[in-house]
């Protein structure tokens, strides 16, 4: 990890913040199983989960391609030299996190890992404080008014600001 980057600790990555709770959820599901409803409701849940997997993968692929096109790292532990605001970053300031969360939630729904789905909620909160907040401070310090304008026009998660 670079000292001139958003994240300075090895564990400040999506894989730890979301992966540990997701795996803990799998363990809980094995120890204390929770079943989803059956029949048509189960079909709808699985279909919704599959849609989330596709949506999540789409966000991840588009974000990684745009970062590569701009010559910027996907690892927040490495310094960035340019603020990326194009492509999927024009509708989400955090498309990699958004995509990863959709992917994991979709997998949890498809494979009946309801504990993993529940544990994604505290991981989402941890993501804000441990991943996104440091990145936002880093980008604001590095790109000042350019980042402020970007943050004012593009939502943290999804959408553009009105007006």
Secondary structure, DSSP 8 states (H G I E B T S, - for coil): --TTSS--STT-SHHHHTHHHHHHHHHHHHHS------THHHHHHHHHHHHHHHHHHHHHHHHHHHHHHTT--S-TTS--SS---SGGGGT-TTHHHHHHHHHHHHHHHHTT-HHHHHHHHHHHHHIIIIIIHHHHHHHHHHHHHHHHHHHHHB-SSS-B---
